[in-house]
Amino acid sequence: MQWSWHLPPSRFAILFLIHGKAKEAILDKPTRNNQPTSRVRRSAPDPNSQGANGAVDQERIRTAVREILLAIGEDVDREGLRDTPERVARLYVEMFSGLGQNPRDILTKTFTQKYDEMVLVKDIGFESMCEHHLLPFLGKAHIAYLPKGKIVGLSKLARVVEVLARRPQVQERMTEELADLLMEELDARGVAVILEASHTCMTIRGIRKASSICTTSAMRGAFALKESTRAELMALVYGSRQ
């Protein structure tokens, strides 16, 4: 398969293996005096912000899970479900731990190094939670950058992926957050981010296409401007898969 990448600066491409279309989430404002109010678009969360008080309210989660189990007609006191609210609360603490962390803090330590070729870390595994259905999406990230006099520890790239993944997310936003963050903090000549993920919100429910993979990319700097640089990246990431 041949790849052809013609991305303008500061834009990203999204490819689905089956036909699909991304939609913006729209929330209703609360009503006043039983009169409907206008609808407003929800803005994307600040990738650098922290959760409320830096902690997950486990008691509220336990109460909410118990109510969900009652709502579907289950016996919340039977042996198999008795501790489920507690288990789910601990799960959410883990899955949303990125809300209490600032990913910029991970990139504060850099090293002066004369190296001006591509640095690529590929196949960085991640697990995140789709904010639309609160179901997991799982995949791998490929991150490349072109240094401009300084480099960062390779593990830090994986840590940034982890922080941004461990919060309610959509893959498209996560891709751009990673690219913008690395471009700013590393002062790089270019950054490229490619995410490939399987979304359980479309593999186990709804359309139920178990083999579908969503691929998103964000190109910044030289990767957006130079086709030859993008071609080199694709060859390194996909090799014979192209």
N, C-alpha and C positions, 0 to 999 in steps of 0.2 A: 504494500500500500504506500503510495506517495503522499507526502505531507506538503501542503502549500500554505504558508503563513504570510499574510499581508495585513498585519495589525497596525493601525495608526497609533501614535504615542498616547499613553495613559488610557488605553482601552483594553477590554478583555474579551476573549472568545469563549463561548460555551458550546459544547458538542454533546448530543445525546445519541446513544446507539439506537434508541427508538424515538419516534417523533414526540416532542414535548414542548411546552411553553411555560416559561417562568412568569409568575404573577406577583405583584406587590400585595402585601397584606394590608387590609383596610379594617379599621376598627370603628365601631360605633361609639360616639360620645354618650355618656349617661343622659337620660331624659330629665327634664325639669318640669314639675307640675304636670306630668304625663304628656308633655308636648315633645315630640321628637326634635332633636337638634341635628345640625349638619354632621356629615361624616368627615373624619380626618384621617389622613395617612399617618401611619406610625413611622417615626424616624428610626433609622438603624441605631443600635446602641453604640456608644463610644467604646472602641476596642481597648482603650486604656483605662476605662472606669472600673471601679470596684463595686462588688455587690453591697447591698444595704448592710451597714455595720460590719462588712467583711465576713459575714457568717450566714449560713443557711439556717432558717428557722425550722428545725426538725420536728418540733411539736406540731406546727401547722401542717406539715407534710403528713405526719402520722394521722392527724384528724381527717385530712382530705382523703387519704387512701382508704381509711375505714369507711368514709361516706361513699366513695366510689364502689367499694365492695358491697355495701348495703344497697346501693342503687341498682346493681345488676342482679340483685336477688340472692346474694351469697350469705352464708352464715359466718359472720366474722369471728365467732368464738370457736369454730371447729379447729382441730389440731393443726391442719395444714395452713390455715390463714391467720391463726392467732398472733403470730409474730411478723406477719407480712408488712404491716404499716411501718414497723421499726426497720425491717430490712430495706424497704423502699426509701425510707428517709436516709439511711446510710449510703444507699446507692446514689441518691441525688447529691449528697455532699461530695462524693467522689466525682460524679459526672460533671458537676457544675463548679468544680474547684477553681477553674480559670477565672471566674467572676471576681475573686478576691485577689487577683494578681495583675500587675502591670507588666505586659510583655516587654516594654522598653527597658525595664530594669535588667533584663537578661542580657541585653546587648551593650551594656555600659563598658564592659572590659573588651578592648580591642588591642591588636598588636601591630606595631609599625613593621611593614614588610614590603620590599620591592618585588611585587608579583602582579603582573597585569593581564594574565590569562584567566580563563573561566574557572571558577570554583563551583563544583556541582556536587550536591548530596542528593541522592535519589532513593526512592523506595522507603521514605520515612513513614512508618505506619501511624495511623491515628484513628481514634474513635470519637465521634461527636454526636450531638443530639439535635435532630431537626426541630426547629422551633415551631413548625406548623402543626405537627402531630405528636411531638415529644417521643419520637421513635429514633433509634440510632441510625447513623450512616457511618460506614467504615470504609477506609481506603488507604491510599498512600500519597505522599507529597514528594514532588521533585523540586528542589530549590537550587537556583544558580545565581551567582553574582559575579560582576567584573570589578575587582578591587581598584581603589584609587589611593594606594599608599598604605592601606591598613586592612587587616583581615580579622576575622572573629573565630573563636573556637568552634569547631564543627558541631560539637554537641549542643551549642547554643541555638543553632538553627532548629534542631529537633525539639528543644525545649520551648522555643517560641511557637512551633506548631502545636505542641501539647497544650499550652496555655490558651491559645485561641480556639482550639477544638473543644476544650472543657468548659463550654458555656452553650446556651441555646444559640444555634447557628443555622445559617444556610450556606451551602458550599460556595455559591457565587460571591457572597460577602467575605467569607473567610479567605478566599483566594486573593481578593484585592487588598484586604487588611494586611496579609502577609507581605505582599509586594510593596505596598506603600511604607509599611513599617521598616522593612529592610533597606529600602532605598533611602529613607531619611536617616536612620540610625547609623548605617554603614557608610553613608556618603559615597555610594558606589557609582560607577559609570553606567551600570545597568543591573537590573534584577529581573529574573524570570521565575514564575511560580506556576506549577502545573499540579492540579489535584485530580485524582481518579478515585471514585467512591461508588459503593453500592448503597442505595437508600432503602431501608426496610419499609419506609412509608409507601414505596411502590413495588416492593418485592413480596411483601406478606399481606398487603391489603390493597383495596382499590383495583388497579389494573393488573396487579400481581405478575409482573414480568421479572422472574427471578434472575435472569442473566443480564439484565440491563446495567450499564455502567455510565455514570455521568463524568465527563471530563471538562474541567474548567481551566483556563489559563489567564495569567496577567503578565504582560510584558512592560517593562519600564526602561527608559534610557536607551542604550545601544541595542537591547533586544527588540525594542519596538521600532527602532529606526533602521536597523541593518538586517536585510534578509539573510545575508551570509552568516551572521551571528545566530540568528534563529535556526538556520539549517544545521549549524554545528551542534546547537543544543538538542535538536530533535534526533540527530544521529547518535549523540551520547546517551540520551534517555531511552530511545526506542530501538536503536540498532536495526536488526533484521526485521523488526515488527513493522517498519515503515512500508 
